[in-house]
Amino acid sequence: WTLPVPRPPQLAGFGVRALGGFLQQNLGNAFGVLLGVGSGQLALELLDTWPQGVLFLVDPYIHLRRGYDRPENVDDYEQQRMYEHLRNVLHDKPGLQGRYSFVREFSFAVPKIWREKQWGPDPRFIYLDANPSYGAVMTDLRAWWPILADSGTIGGTNYSTLGDGTAVGVKRAVDEFAHGL
């Protein structure tokens, strides 16, 4: 007897580069939140491809001393340099003025501040690209889910089965969170 030959993986036809177009088509004029901005590559892409969107760029831009042992966790000096570089790049793009706001805070703390300060309507888009450990992702999901607007979209990176879930626990956290809804 023979086992069936599995089909090779098929492209889903969707990736980060198509995200802005998806948001433009499906959300249009709306607030979005990017958790874990880093160098800002995704922020720049979204601001270019989602012309009606307003993005809150949430990242404390500090070195985390425990619980985030990854190459992206550079020292405080490099974190500040990344922030200043992105701030300058965005400032030099006149078409983007008024369409973004930096929030230098830990991601899990922002929803409470959002509501207290009444920054605007609840975000219709939230993208998790911050600390990918199980605990951090679960904390972000619990903090942000209640503030996501009705018919909003939440997504992120690192949804993978690789590793034991300590460094990259996104899949486990998302699956458990979704199961509990």
Backbone hydrogen bonds in HBPLUS format (Angstrom, degrees):
<---DONOR---> <-ACCEPTOR-->    atom                        ^
c    i                          cat <-CA-CA->   ^        H-A-AA   ^      H-
h    n   atom  resd res      DA  || num        DHA   H-A  angle D-A-AA Bond
n    s   type  num  typ     dist DA aas  dist angle  dist       angle   num
A0018-ALA N   A0015-GLY O   2.95 MM   3  5.39 140.7  2.11 110.1 121.2     1
A0019-LEU N   A0016-VAL O   3.06 MM   3  5.04 153.6  2.13 102.7 111.0     2
A0022-PHE N   A0018-ALA O   3.06 MM   4  6.30 157.0  2.11 152.6 159.6     3
A0023-LEU N   A0019-LEU O   2.88 MM   4  6.19 159.9  1.92 156.2 161.6     4
A0024-GLN N   A0020-GLY O   2.85 MM   4  6.07 158.3  1.90 150.1 156.4     5
A0025-GLN N   A0021-GLY O   2.94 MM   4  6.07 164.8  1.96 149.2 153.1     6
A0026-ASN N   A0022-PHE O   2.88 MM   4  5.96 156.9  1.94 149.6 156.4     7
A0027-LEU N   A0023-LEU O   2.69 MM   4  5.16 154.3  1.75 139.9 146.9     8
A0028-GLY N   A0023-LEU O   3.03 MM   5  6.44 145.1  2.15 146.3 152.7     9
A0054-VAL N   A0030-ALA O   3.01 MM  24  6.30 153.1  2.09 158.8 162.1    10
A0124-ARG N   A0031-PHE O   2.90 MM  93  5.89 150.7  1.99 152.1 155.2    11
A0032-GLY N   A0054-VAL O   2.75 MM  22  6.00 152.1  1.82 166.5 167.5    12
A0056-PHE N   A0032-GLY O   2.85 MM  24  6.23 153.2  1.92 144.8 152.6    13
A0033-VAL N   A0125-PHE O   2.80 MM  92  6.17 140.7  1.95 139.4 152.2    14
A0127-TYR N   A0033-VAL O   2.87 MM  94  6.21 156.3  1.92 159.4 167.3    15
A0034-LEU N   A0056-PHE O   2.93 MM  22  6.23 167.3  1.94 165.1 166.5    16
A0058-VAL N   A0034-LEU O   2.91 MM  24  5.95 157.5  1.96 157.1 164.2    17
A0035-LEU N   A0127-TYR O   2.86 MM  92  6.02 173.3  1.86 169.4 171.7    18
A0129-ASP N   A0035-LEU O   2.76 MM  94  5.50 144.8  1.88 145.8 157.9    19
A0036-GLY N   A0058-VAL O   2.81 MM  22  6.01 169.3  1.82 179.1 177.1    20
A0040-GLY N   A0037-VAL O   3.03 MM   3  5.24 143.3  2.17 141.2 135.0    21
A0044-LEU N   A0040-GLY O   2.89 MM   4  6.08 166.2  1.91 162.2 164.0    22
A0045-GLU N   A0041-GLN O   3.06 MM   4  6.27 159.7  2.10 146.0 152.0    23
A0046-LEU N   A0042-LEU O   2.85 MM   4  6.05 166.3  1.86 157.3 160.1    24
A0047-LEU N   A0043-ALA O   2.93 MM   4  6.09 163.6  1.96 151.9 156.8    25
A0048-ASP N   A0044-LEU O   3.00 MM   4  6.12 145.1  2.12 143.0 152.1    26
A0049-THR N   A0045-GLU O   2.96 MM   4  6.12 149.8  2.05 147.9 156.3    27
A0050-TRP N   A0046-LEU O   2.79 MM   4  5.48 127.9  2.07 148.8 155.2    28
A0053-GLY N   A0050-TRP O   2.98 MM   3  5.42 160.2  2.02 118.7 125.2    29
A0055-LEU N   A0099-ARG O   2.88 MM  44  6.24 159.1  1.92 146.7 143.3    30
A0101-SER N   A0055-LEU O   2.93 MM  46  6.49 135.5  2.14 154.6 162.8    31
A0057-LEU N   A0101-SER O   2.80 MM  44  5.97 162.6  1.83 151.5 157.6    32
A0103-VAL N   A0057-LEU O   2.82 MM  46  5.78 159.2  1.86 150.7 144.4    33
A0059-ASP N   A0103-VAL O   3.06 MM  44  6.41 154.9  2.13 150.2 157.3    34
A0073-ASN N   A0070-ARG O   2.97 MM   3  5.57 160.0  2.01 120.1 126.5    35
A0074-VAL N   A0072-GLU O   2.94 MM   2  5.63 133.5  2.16 104.7  90.9    36
A0079-GLN N   A0075-ASP O   2.94 MM   4  6.22 155.0  2.00 154.3 162.6    37
A0080-GLN N   A0076-ASP O   2.94 MM   4  6.16 162.5  1.97 152.0 155.5    38
A0081-ARG N   A0077-TYR O   2.99 MM   4  6.28 154.1  2.06 144.8 152.5    39
A0082-MET N   A0078-GLU O   2.90 MM   4  6.13 157.7  1.95 149.5 154.6    40
A0083-TYR N   A0079-GLN O   3.01 MM   4  6.32 164.7  2.04 152.3 156.1    41
A0084-GLU N   A0080-GLN O   2.91 MM   4  6.13 172.2  1.91 156.1 157.9    42
A0085-HIS N   A0081-ARG O   2.91 MM   4  6.00 158.9  1.96 148.8 154.8    43
A0086-LEU N   A0082-MET O   2.99 MM   4  6.19 171.0  2.00 155.2 157.4    44
A0087-ARG N   A0083-TYR O   2.84 MM   4  6.02 165.1  1.86 156.6 161.6    45
A0088-ASN N   A0084-GLU O   2.95 MM   4  6.10 156.9  2.01 145.1 150.7    46
A0089-VAL N   A0085-HIS O   2.91 MM   4  6.18 160.5  1.95 153.3 159.0    47
A0090-LEU N   A0086-LEU O   2.89 MM   4  6.07 171.0  1.90 159.3 161.1    48
A0091-HIS N   A0087-ARG O   2.93 MM   4  6.04 153.2  2.00 142.3 150.6    49
A0092-ASP N   A0088-ASN O   3.03 MM   4  6.19 144.6  2.16 144.6 152.7    50
A0093-LYS N   A0090-LEU O   3.14 MM   3  5.33 163.4  2.17 108.6 113.0    51
A0096-LEU N   A0093-LYS O   2.97 MM   3  5.70 165.6  1.99 126.7 131.4    52
A0097-GLN N   A0094-PRO O   3.38 MM   3  5.63 162.9  2.41 108.3 112.9    53
A0099-ARG N   A0096-LEU O   2.98 MM   3  5.42 151.2  2.06 143.4 141.2    54
A0105-GLU N   A0103-VAL O   3.06 MM   2  5.71 125.7  2.37 106.4  91.0    55
A0109-ALA N   A0106-PHE O   3.05 MM   3  5.68 150.1  2.15 118.2 126.6    56
A0110-VAL N   A0107-SER O   3.29 MM   3  5.59 151.3  2.37 108.5 116.0    57
A0114-TRP N   A0110-VAL O   2.75 MM   4  5.92 160.6  1.78 164.3 171.0    58
A0115-ARG N   A0111-PRO O   3.10 MM   4  6.35 160.4  2.14 149.6 152.4    59
A0116-GLU N   A0112-LYS O   2.95 MM   4  6.18 166.2  1.97 151.0 155.4    60
A0117-LYS N   A0113-ILE O   2.80 MM   4  5.81 169.3  1.81 158.0 160.4    61
A0118-GLN N   A0114-TRP O   2.92 MM   4  5.63 115.3  2.35 130.5 145.2    62
A0119-TRP N   A0114-TRP O   3.26 MM   5  5.45 154.3  2.33 141.0 148.7    63
A0118-GLN N   A0115-ARG O   3.32 MM   3  4.95 142.6  2.47  90.3 100.8    64
A0149-ALA N   A0123-PRO O   2.84 MM  26  5.66 178.5  1.84 153.7 153.8    65
A0153-THR N   A0124-ARG O   2.78 MM  29  6.05 158.0  1.82 140.3 144.3    66
A0126-ILE N   A0153-THR O   2.94 MM  27  6.46 149.3  2.04 153.3 162.6    67
A0155-GLY N   A0126-ILE O   2.92 MM  29  6.42 154.0  1.98 158.1 166.4    68
A0128-LEU N   A0155-GLY O   2.81 MM  27  6.21 165.5  1.83 146.2 145.9    69
A0157-THR N   A0128-LEU O   3.15 MM  29  6.64 146.8  2.27 171.0 169.1    70
A0169-GLY N   A0132-PRO O   2.66 MM  37  5.97 151.3  1.74 147.5 156.4    71
A0137-VAL N   A0133-SER O   2.97 MM   4  6.14 168.8  1.98 163.4 166.4    72
A0138-MET N   A0134-TYR O   2.94 MM   4  6.08 168.3  1.96 157.7 161.3    73
A0139-THR N   A0135-GLY O   2.98 MM   4  6.07 155.9  2.04 142.3 149.4    74
A0140-ASP N   A0136-ALA O   2.93 MM   4  6.16 158.9  1.98 147.7 153.2    75
A0141-LEU N   A0137-VAL O   2.86 MM   4  6.10 165.0  1.88 155.6 159.7    76
A0142-ARG N   A0138-MET O   2.98 MM   4  6.15 164.5  2.00 150.1 154.1    77
A0143-ALA N   A0139-THR O   2.98 MM   4  6.12 147.8  2.08 143.7 152.9    78
A0144-TRP N   A0140-ASP O   2.83 MM   4  5.89 164.1  1.86 158.3 161.8    79
A0145-TRP N   A0141-LEU O   2.96 MM   4  5.61 159.4  2.00 145.3 150.3    80
A0147-ILE N   A0144-TRP O   3.01 MM   3  5.39 140.2  2.18 111.4 122.9    81
A0148-LEU N   A0145-TRP O   3.23 MM   3  5.30 152.0  2.31 104.5 112.6    82
A0152-GLY N   A0149-ALA O   2.83 MM   3  5.03 133.6  2.05 140.8 135.1    83
A0160-SER N   A0158-ASN O   2.92 MM   2  5.50 109.6  2.43 114.7  97.2    84
A0173-ALA N   A0169-GLY O   3.01 MM   4  6.13 166.6  2.03 154.5 158.8    85
A0174-VAL N   A0170-VAL O   2.83 MM   4  5.96 172.3  1.83 163.6 165.8    86
A0175-ASP N   A0171-LYS O   2.87 MM   4  5.94 168.7  1.88 154.3 158.2    87
A0176-GLU N   A0172-ARG O   2.96 MM   4  6.05 166.3  1.98 149.4 153.6    88
A0177-PHE N   A0173-ALA O   2.87 MM   4  5.94 160.6  1.91 148.6 154.9    89
A0178-ALA N   A0174-VAL O   2.85 MM   4  5.95 170.5  1.86 155.6 158.4    90
A0179-HIS N   A0175-ASP O   2.96 MM   4  6.05 152.8  2.04 143.7 151.5    91
A0180-GLY N   A0176-GLU O   3.13 MM   4  6.31 139.9  2.30 140.5 150.0    92
A0180-GLY N   A0177-PHE O   3.09 MM   3  5.23 128.8  2.37  97.7 111.1    93
A0181-LEU N   A0178-ALA O   3.21 MM   3  5.35 161.4  2.25 104.5 110.2    94
